[in-house]
Amino acid sequence: MFSVTCVAPVNIALIKYSTHILGGKRNEDLILPINDSVSMTLRTDELCAETTITASESFYSNKMWLNGEEVPFEENTRILRCLNEVHRLAICAGSQKIPLSWKIHVKSFNNFPTAAGLASSAAGYACLVYSLACLYGIPVNDQLTTVARQGSGSACRSLYGGFVQWHRGNLDSGCDSVAKQVVSSKFWPNMHLIILVVNDQRKNTGSTLGMQRSVQTSQLIQHRADKVVPERVNQLKTAIHKHDFDTFAKITMKDSNQFHAIAMDTYPPCVYMNETSHSIVSFVHDFNELMGSSLIAYTFDAGPNACLYVLEENIPKLIYAINKAFPNDEESADYLRGIPLSNLDIQSKTKDNIFREKMELLKIQQKNTLKYIIHTKVGEGPRLLRANAR
Ligand code: DP6
């Protein structure tokens, strides 16, 4: 019996990949996108998937448990595809670590609530594929990212740390649709992320409804894929290489806006952001204007929660401003989760009269529109925690 336990990170796109819901895939089964995307990988301390895979000669069938509940394995084409592809890579690499005929049991957990609406599939599939690679003794390389991609598109970017580009590729086989690291997490270590988890009373019908609309796609999406994204990817990579936060922020916010404009241009529209999301957008623009430059950048995925990119040195200011504009009854550590923030840091801002006066100009929202806040930062790719042979 062999077993491995691994963790894999979440990644948040700066330049978005559009799923088939918005008509963004050129091949549905292989998950081939119509444009490149760029993301930042988050450290695993706050958000990650942890997966244990055991392979044994005595197992009768493949099985999988997700957060403690058994989920169908043999019926899940995405999981089967990942397993078969890893087997294929093991054969190509001549790896004979364990017999491919042995059945496997997969147990996977997310260390964050699925209800938070954060992209759990990217971390989950990256962890599955990485753990399989460890089990069968194959390296993390371009080809392994093509396997993770076939589990969930954005999962291919979670196989690397730092900033990562998923190249759309041109081949019908998809073997050139790979993720590559742009720079490691050490290149811009003070890049942090504040996630505002919003209180959302509405049931999220967006993606379910969206599926039914997959054939009807936006007329804007092709222009985005052909013209806008290629330019933005180059500009963003240059901004990252130069540590140019101002340009980084503008591109990120514009791309989030365009992604959601295309969701709205899908007919009938896919609505992912809610009223609170829009008030966060206004808050960020107001804050940046008051500060005289872009100190924060928002981005929204297929849900209402906001991800705010911010440099470490500007976090006290941002948290002060959030507490001001989005008042909340909750004051416990449960409200501000993740990397701890010294109260002294925030209090020092209350003593800065010029800053405080500026913050008085922020529009104050209704109480308790935010559920909680997660403070995290750029991080590394998946890693092996344990390996056992019995
Ligand atoms: C909005 O990777 O979850 O987060 O490939 O169908 O599994 P599938 O979709 P998924 O889509 C995520 C899309 C996004 C933008 C992004 O991460 O690029």
Residues whose N, C-alpha, C, O or C-beta is under 5 A from the ligand:
A	BS01	DP6	A13 I15 K16 Y17 T19 I31 S37 S121 G151 S152 G153 S154 A155 D301 A302
